[in-house]
Amino acid sequence: MKKTYKIEVDCANCALKMEETAKKVEGVTDATVSFMTQKMKVEFAEGSDAKTVMEQVVKACKKVEDDCVIYVD
């Protein structure tokens, strides 16, 4: 399953850090963060709960970029 989330991030480098971090979260098979569109696309592993996984993604991204915002439904 793939979902797209609206985000707020200050620079392209920060977006890259968020993308790399999100890809390492258990339950995420792929992630793309676009600084230009301010969107994060996440592909979830089969059988994983998107809400639970996104909670972990937000925590992980806050560690590398503490002023980022990910709008999770």
PDB file as gemmi writes it, atoms N, CA and C in Angstrom:
CRYST1    1.000    1.000    1.000  90.00  90.00  90.00 P 1                      
ATOM      1  N   MET A   1       0.844  -1.175   0.000  1.00  0.00           N  
ATOM      2  CA  MET A   1       0.000   0.000   0.000  1.00  0.00           C  
ATOM      3  C   MET A   1       0.889   1.237   0.000  1.00  0.00           C  
ATOM      4  N   LYS A   2       0.515   2.231  -0.789  1.00  0.00           N  
ATOM      5  CA  LYS A   2       1.245   3.499  -0.849  1.00  0.00           C  
ATOM      6  C   LYS A   2       0.337   4.615  -0.356  1.00  0.00           C  
ATOM      7  N   LYS A   3       0.940   5.545   0.386  1.00  0.00           N  
ATOM      8  CA  LYS A   3       0.195   6.719   0.841  1.00  0.00           C  
ATOM      9  C   LYS A   3       1.077   7.947   0.668  1.00  0.00           C  
ATOM     10  N   THR A   4       0.428   9.090   0.467  1.00  0.00           N  
ATOM     11  CA  THR A   4       1.134  10.358   0.329  1.00  0.00           C  
ATOM     12  C   THR A   4       0.734  11.262   1.493  1.00  0.00           C  
ATOM     13  N   TYR A   5       1.751  11.902   2.084  1.00  0.00           N  
ATOM     14  CA  TYR A   5       1.532  12.790   3.229  1.00  0.00           C  
ATOM     15  C   TYR A   5       2.078  14.177   2.918  1.00  0.00           C  
ATOM     16  N   LYS A   6       1.364  15.195   3.356  1.00  0.00           N  
ATOM     17  CA  LYS A   6       1.837  16.573   3.235  1.00  0.00           C  
ATOM     18  C   LYS A   6       2.862  16.785   4.344  1.00  0.00           C  
ATOM     19  N   ILE A   7       3.943  17.469   4.005  1.00  0.00           N  
ATOM     20  CA  ILE A   7       4.996  17.727   4.985  1.00  0.00           C  
ATOM     21  C   ILE A   7       5.412  19.189   4.941  1.00  0.00           C  
ATOM     22  N   GLU A   8       6.167  19.604   5.933  1.00  0.00           N  
ATOM     23  CA  GLU A   8       6.835  20.899   5.925  1.00  0.00           C  
ATOM     24  C   GLU A   8       8.289  20.641   6.261  1.00  0.00           C  
ATOM     25  N   VAL A   9       9.158  20.994   5.315  1.00  0.00           N  
ATOM     26  CA  VAL A   9      10.592  20.816   5.509  1.00  0.00           C  
ATOM     27  C   VAL A   9      11.293  22.025   4.886  1.00  0.00           C  
ATOM     28  N   ASP A  10      12.390  22.458   5.513  1.00  0.00           N  
ATOM     29  CA  ASP A  10      13.025  23.728   5.140  1.00  0.00           C  
ATOM     30  C   ASP A  10      13.972  23.684   3.949  1.00  0.00           C  
ATOM     31  N   CYS A  11      14.589  22.539   3.683  1.00  0.00           N  
ATOM     32  CA  CYS A  11      15.556  22.510   2.584  1.00  0.00           C  
ATOM     33  C   CYS A  11      15.628  21.123   1.953  1.00  0.00           C  
ATOM     34  N   ALA A  12      16.211  21.056   0.783  1.00  0.00           N  
ATOM     35  CA  ALA A  12      16.308  19.794   0.049  1.00  0.00           C  
ATOM     36  C   ALA A  12      17.175  18.787   0.798  1.00  0.00           C  
ATOM     37  N   ASN A  13      18.232  19.259   1.444  1.00  0.00           N  
ATOM     38  CA  ASN A  13      19.100  18.363   2.203  1.00  0.00           C  
ATOM     39  C   ASN A  13      18.336  17.733   3.367  1.00  0.00           C  
ATOM     40  N   CYS A  14      17.510  18.527   4.029  1.00  0.00           N  
ATOM     41  CA  CYS A  14      16.695  18.025   5.135  1.00  0.00           C  
ATOM     42  C   CYS A  14      15.708  16.974   4.616  1.00  0.00           C  
ATOM     43  N   ALA A  15      15.135  17.218   3.462  1.00  0.00           N  
ATOM     44  CA  ALA A  15      14.201  16.267   2.857  1.00  0.00           C  
ATOM     45  C   ALA A  15      14.909  14.945   2.567  1.00  0.00           C  
ATOM     46  N   LEU A  16      16.147  15.012   2.089  1.00  0.00           N  
ATOM     47  CA  LEU A  16      16.922  13.805   1.808  1.00  0.00           C  
ATOM     48  C   LEU A  16      17.191  13.024   3.093  1.00  0.00           C  
ATOM     49  N   LYS A  17      17.527  13.720   4.169  1.00  0.00           N  
ATOM     50  CA  LYS A  17      17.752  13.064   5.460  1.00  0.00           C  
ATOM     51  C   LYS A  17      16.479  12.354   5.918  1.00  0.00           C  
ATOM     52  N   MET A  18      15.345  13.025   5.765  1.00  0.00           N  
ATOM     53  CA  MET A  18      14.064  12.427   6.155  1.00  0.00           C  
ATOM     54  C   MET A  18      13.772  11.177   5.327  1.00  0.00           C  
ATOM     55  N   GLU A  19      14.034  11.266   4.035  1.00  0.00           N  
ATOM     56  CA  GLU A  19      13.783  10.131   3.140  1.00  0.00           C  
ATOM     57  C   GLU A  19      14.628   8.928   3.544  1.00  0.00           C  
ATOM     58  N   GLU A  20      15.918   9.160   3.758  1.00  0.00           N  
ATOM     59  CA  GLU A  20      16.821   8.068   4.131  1.00  0.00           C  
ATOM     60  C   GLU A  20      16.408   7.443   5.457  1.00  0.00           C  
ATOM     61  N   THR A  21      15.992   8.281   6.390  1.00  0.00           N  
ATOM     62  CA  THR A  21      15.560   7.799   7.709  1.00  0.00           C  
ATOM     63  C   THR A  21      14.273   7.000   7.607  1.00  0.00           C  
ATOM     64  N   ALA A  22      13.306   7.499   6.846  1.00  0.00           N  
ATOM     65  CA  ALA A  22      12.016   6.812   6.698  1.00  0.00           C  
ATOM     66  C   ALA A  22      12.197   5.426   6.092  1.00  0.00           C  
ATOM     67  N   LYS A  23      13.121   5.281   5.157  1.00  0.00           N  
ATOM     68  CA  LYS A  23      13.357   3.993   4.502  1.00  0.00           C  
ATOM     69  C   LYS A  23      13.853   2.939   5.482  1.00  0.00           C  
ATOM     70  N   LYS A  24      14.465   3.360   6.593  1.00  0.00           N  
ATOM     71  CA  LYS A  24      15.025   2.428   7.576  1.00  0.00           C  
ATOM     72  C   LYS A  24      13.991   1.946   8.598  1.00  0.00           C  
ATOM     73  N   VAL A  25      12.820   2.574   8.620  1.00  0.00           N  
ATOM     74  CA  VAL A  25      11.796   2.207   9.602  1.00  0.00           C  
ATOM     75  C   VAL A  25      11.166   0.868   9.215  1.00  0.00           C  
ATOM     76  N   GLU A  26      11.013   0.002  10.206  1.00  0.00           N  
ATOM     77  CA  GLU A  26      10.400  -1.307   9.967  1.00  0.00           C  
ATOM     78  C   GLU A  26       8.956  -1.123   9.509  1.00  0.00           C  
ATOM     79  N   GLY A  27       8.607  -1.795   8.426  1.00  0.00           N  
ATOM     80  CA  GLY A  27       7.256  -1.678   7.869  1.00  0.00           C  
ATOM     81  C   GLY A  27       7.210  -0.787   6.643  1.00  0.00           C  
ATOM     82  N   VAL A  28       8.323  -0.094   6.354  1.00  0.00           N  
ATOM     83  CA  VAL A  28       8.408   0.767   5.162  1.00  0.00           C  
ATOM     84  C   VAL A  28       9.249   0.039   4.120  1.00  0.00           C  
ATOM     85  N   THR A  29       8.690  -0.150   2.932  1.00  0.00           N  
ATOM     86  CA  THR A  29       9.467  -0.774   1.862  1.00  0.00           C  
ATOM     87  C   THR A  29      10.139   0.273   0.977  1.00  0.00           C  
ATOM     88  N   ASP A  30       9.546   1.467   0.904  1.00  0.00           N  
ATOM     89  CA  ASP A  30      10.162   2.560   0.143  1.00  0.00           C  
ATOM     90  C   ASP A  30       9.561   3.882   0.597  1.00  0.00           C  
ATOM     91  N   ALA A  31      10.350   4.928   0.465  1.00  0.00           N  
ATOM     92  CA  ALA A  31       9.878   6.269   0.812  1.00  0.00           C  
ATOM     93  C   ALA A  31      10.544   7.290  -0.093  1.00  0.00           C  
ATOM     94  N   THR A  32       9.795   8.316  -0.458  1.00  0.00           N  
ATOM     95  CA  THR A  32      10.303   9.414  -1.261  1.00  0.00           C  
ATOM     96  C   THR A  32       9.825  10.711  -0.635  1.00  0.00           C  
ATOM     97  N   VAL A  33      10.764  11.645  -0.427  1.00  0.00           N  
ATOM     98  CA  VAL A  33      10.412  12.946   0.128  1.00  0.00           C  
ATOM     99  C   VAL A  33      10.784  14.004  -0.901  1.00  0.00           C  
ATOM    100  N   SER A  34       9.823  14.832  -1.263  1.00  0.00           N  
ATOM    101  CA  SER A  34      10.055  15.890  -2.243  1.00  0.00           C  
ATOM    102  C   SER A  34      10.012  17.259  -1.567  1.00  0.00           C  
ATOM    103  N   PHE A  35      11.141  17.935  -1.600  1.00  0.00           N  
ATOM    104  CA  PHE A  35      11.205  19.288  -1.044  1.00  0.00           C  
ATOM    105  C   PHE A  35      10.354  20.245  -1.880  1.00  0.00           C  
ATOM    106  N   MET A  36      10.383  20.067  -3.194  1.00  0.00           N  
ATOM    107  CA  MET A  36       9.664  20.978  -4.097  1.00  0.00           C  
ATOM    108  C   MET A  36       8.147  20.910  -3.899  1.00  0.00           C  
ATOM    109  N   THR A  37       7.609  19.721  -3.739  1.00  0.00           N  
ATOM    110  CA  THR A  37       6.153  19.587  -3.589  1.00  0.00           C  
ATOM    111  C   THR A  37       5.718  19.505  -2.129  1.00  0.00           C  
ATOM    112  N   GLN A  38       6.706  19.392  -1.215  1.00  0.00           N  
ATOM    113  CA  GLN A  38       6.425  19.261   0.216  1.00  0.00           C  
ATOM    114  C   GLN A  38       5.521  18.051   0.479  1.00  0.00           C  
ATOM    115  N   LYS A  39       5.911  16.922  -0.124  1.00  0.00           N  
ATOM    116  CA  LYS A  39       5.151  15.686   0.054  1.00  0.00           C  
ATOM    117  C   LYS A  39       6.089  14.518   0.344  1.00  0.00           C  
ATOM    118  N   MET A  40       5.576  13.582   1.135  1.00  0.00           N  
ATOM    119  CA  MET A  40       6.285  12.341   1.417  1.00  0.00           C  
ATOM    120  C   MET A  40       5.411  11.193   0.935  1.00  0.00           C  
ATOM    121  N   LYS A  41       5.979  10.344   0.082  1.00  0.00           N  
ATOM    122  CA  LYS A  41       5.271   9.153  -0.382  1.00  0.00           C  
ATOM    123  C   LYS A  41       5.903   7.957   0.318  1.00  0.00           C  
ATOM    124  N   VAL A  42       5.059   7.154   0.935  1.00  0.00           N  
ATOM    125  CA  VAL A  42       5.535   5.996   1.679  1.00  0.00           C  
ATOM    126  C   VAL A  42       4.845   4.741   1.157  1.00  0.00           C  
ATOM    127  N   GLU A  43       5.656   3.717   0.899  1.00  0.00           N  
ATOM    128  CA  GLU A  43       5.123   2.415   0.517  1.00  0.00           C  
ATOM    129  C   GLU A  43       5.308   1.487   1.709  1.00  0.00           C  
ATOM    130  N   PHE A  44       4.205   0.915   2.171  1.00  0.00           N  
ATOM    131  CA  PHE A  44       4.232   0.085   3.363  1.00  0.00           C  
ATOM    132  C   PHE A  44       4.373  -1.386   3.010  1.00  0.00           C  
ATOM    133  N   ALA A  45       5.050  -2.115   3.878  1.00  0.00           N  
ATOM    134  CA  ALA A  45       5.191  -3.561   3.701  1.00  0.00           C  
ATOM    135  C   ALA A  45       3.817  -4.216   3.835  1.00  0.00           C  
ATOM    136  N   GLU A  46       3.633  -5.299   3.134  1.00  0.00           N  
ATOM    137  CA  GLU A  46       2.356  -6.002   3.175  1.00  0.00           C  
ATOM    138  C   GLU A  46       2.069  -6.485   4.597  1.00  0.00           C  
ATOM    139  N   GLY A  47       0.863  -6.220   5.056  1.00  0.00           N  
ATOM    140  CA  GLY A  47       0.463  -6.653   6.381  1.00  0.00           C  
ATOM    141  C   GLY A  47       0.794  -5.683   7.502  1.00  0.00           C  
ATOM    142  N   SER A  48       1.513  -4.602   7.191  1.00  0.00           N  
ATOM    143  CA  SER A  48       1.851  -3.637   8.244  1.00  0.00           C  
ATOM    144  C   SER A  48       0.729  -2.608   8.395  1.00  0.00           C  
ATOM    145  N   ASP A  49       0.607  -2.059   9.594  1.00  0.00           N  
ATOM    146  CA  ASP A  49      -0.409  -1.057   9.889  1.00  0.00           C  
ATOM    147  C   ASP A  49       0.176   0.321   9.591  1.00  0.00           C  
ATOM    148  N   ALA A  50      -0.379   1.005   8.601  1.00  0.00           N  
ATOM    149  CA  ALA A  50       0.162   2.292   8.152  1.00  0.00           C  
ATOM    150  C   ALA A  50       0.228   3.314   9.282  1.00  0.00           C  
ATOM    151  N   LYS A  51      -0.791   3.361  10.115  1.00  0.00           N  
ATOM    152  CA  LYS A  51      -0.824   4.347  11.197  1.00  0.00           C  
ATOM    153  C   LYS A  51       0.319   4.111  12.187  1.00  0.00           C  
ATOM    154  N   THR A  52       0.506   2.867  12.591  1.00  0.00           N  
ATOM    155  CA  THR A  52       1.571   2.517  13.540  1.00  0.00           C  
ATOM    156  C   THR A  52       2.943   2.794  12.932  1.00  0.00           C  
ATOM    157  N   VAL A  53       3.122   2.418  11.679  1.00  0.00           N  
ATOM    158  CA  VAL A  53       4.403   2.631  10.999  1.00  0.00           C  
ATOM    159  C   VAL A  53       4.690   4.127  10.884  1.00  0.00           C  
ATOM    160  N   MET A  54       3.674   4.916  10.533  1.00  0.00           N  
ATOM    161  CA  MET A  54       3.885   6.362  10.389  1.00  0.00           C  
ATOM    162  C   MET A  54       4.240   7.031  11.712  1.00  0.00           C  
ATOM    163  N   GLU A  55       3.740   6.514  12.826  1.00  0.00           N  
ATOM    164  CA  GLU A  55       4.142   7.046  14.130  1.00  0.00           C  
ATOM    165  C   GLU A  55       5.646   6.889  14.308  1.00  0.00           C  
ATOM    166  N   GLN A  56       6.165   5.736  13.889  1.00  0.00           N  
ATOM    167  CA  GLN A  56       7.609   5.484  13.981  1.00  0.00           C  
ATOM    168  C   GLN A  56       8.392   6.350  12.990  1.00  0.00           C  
ATOM    169  N   VAL A  57       7.829   6.548  11.801  1.00  0.00           N  
ATOM    170  CA  VAL A  57       8.482   7.405  10.792  1.00  0.00           C  
ATOM    171  C   VAL A  57       8.595   8.831  11.318  1.00  0.00           C  
ATOM    172  N   VAL A  58       7.522   9.341  11.905  1.00  0.00           N  
ATOM    173  CA  VAL A  58       7.535  10.708  12.443  1.00  0.00           C  
ATOM    174  C   VAL A  58       8.594  10.834  13.531  1.00  0.00           C  
ATOM    175  N   LYS A  59       8.640   9.871  14.454  1.00  0.00           N  
ATOM    176  CA  LYS A  59       9.642   9.893  15.527  1.00  0.00           C  
ATOM    177  C   LYS A  59      11.049   9.892  14.952  1.00  0.00           C  
ATOM    178  N   ALA A  60      11.290   9.015  13.986  1.00  0.00           N  
ATOM    179  CA  ALA A  60      12.622   8.894  13.388  1.00  0.00           C  
ATOM    180  C   ALA A  60      13.019  10.173  12.655  1.00  0.00           C  
ATOM    181  N   CYS A  61      12.081  10.748  11.916  1.00  0.00           N  
ATOM    182  CA  CYS A  61      12.376  11.971  11.163  1.00  0.00           C  
ATOM    183  C   CYS A  61      12.630  13.155  12.101  1.00  0.00           C  
ATOM    184  N   LYS A  62      11.915  13.209  13.206  1.00  0.00           N  
ATOM    185  CA  LYS A  62      12.116  14.286  14.190  1.00  0.00           C  
ATOM    186  C   LYS A  62      13.521  14.229  14.793  1.00  0.00           C  
ATOM    187  N   LYS A  63      14.105  13.024  14.857  1.00  0.00           N  
ATOM    188  CA  LYS A  63      15.466  12.881  15.398  1.00  0.00           C  
ATOM    189  C   LYS A  63      16.504  13.500  14.465  1.00  0.00           C  
ATOM    190  N   VAL A  64      16.299  13.366  13.154  1.00  0.00           N  
ATOM    191  CA  VAL A  64      17.275  13.913  12.203  1.00  0.00           C  
ATOM    192  C   VAL A  64      16.948  15.341  11.784  1.00  0.00           C  
ATOM    193  N   GLU A  65      15.682  15.722  11.861  1.00  0.00           N  
ATOM    194  CA  GLU A  65      15.250  17.068  11.457  1.00  0.00           C  
ATOM    195  C   GLU A  65      14.131  17.500  12.392  1.00  0.00           C  
ATOM    196  N   ASP A  66      14.502  18.079  13.532  1.00  0.00           N  
ATOM    197  CA  ASP A  66      13.532  18.315  14.598  1.00  0.00           C  
ATOM    198  C   ASP A  66      12.436  19.324  14.281  1.00  0.00           C  
ATOM    199  N   ASP A  67      12.625  20.169  13.262  1.00  0.00           N  
ATOM    200  CA  ASP A  67      11.571  21.142  12.941  1.00  0.00           C  
ATOM    201  C   ASP A  67      10.709  20.735  11.750  1.00  0.00           C  
ATOM    202  N   CYS A  68      10.856  19.483  11.295  1.00  0.00           N  
ATOM    203  CA  CYS A  68      10.007  19.015  10.195  1.00  0.00           C  
ATOM    204  C   CYS A  68       8.611  18.701  10.714  1.00  0.00           C  
ATOM    205  N   VAL A  69       7.645  18.739   9.808  1.00  0.00           N  
ATOM    206  CA  VAL A  69       6.261  18.400  10.149  1.00  0.00           C  
ATOM    207  C   VAL A  69       5.755  17.413   9.106  1.00  0.00           C  
ATOM    208  N   ILE A  70       5.162  16.324   9.587  1.00  0.00           N  
ATOM    209  CA  ILE A  70       4.529  15.353   8.702  1.00  0.00           C  
ATOM    210  C   ILE A  70       3.065  15.284   9.121  1.00  0.00           C  
ATOM    211  N   TYR A  71       2.175  15.620   8.205  1.00  0.00           N  
ATOM    212  CA  TYR A  71       0.745  15.629   8.501  1.00  0.00           C  
ATOM    213  C   TYR A  71       0.182  14.226   8.281  1.00  0.00           C  
ATOM    214  N   VAL A  72       0.046  13.506   9.381  1.00  0.00           N  
ATOM    215  CA  VAL A  72      -0.506  12.148   9.325  1.00  0.00           C  
ATOM    216  C   VAL A  72      -1.991  12.263   9.614  1.00  0.00           C  
ATOM    217  N   ASP A  73      -2.797  11.830   8.666  1.00  0.00           N  
ATOM    218  CA  ASP A  73      -4.263  11.906   8.741  1.00  0.00           C  
ATOM    219  C   ASP A  73      -4.703  12.139  10.114  1.00  0.00           C  
TER     220      ASP A  73                                                      
END                                                                             
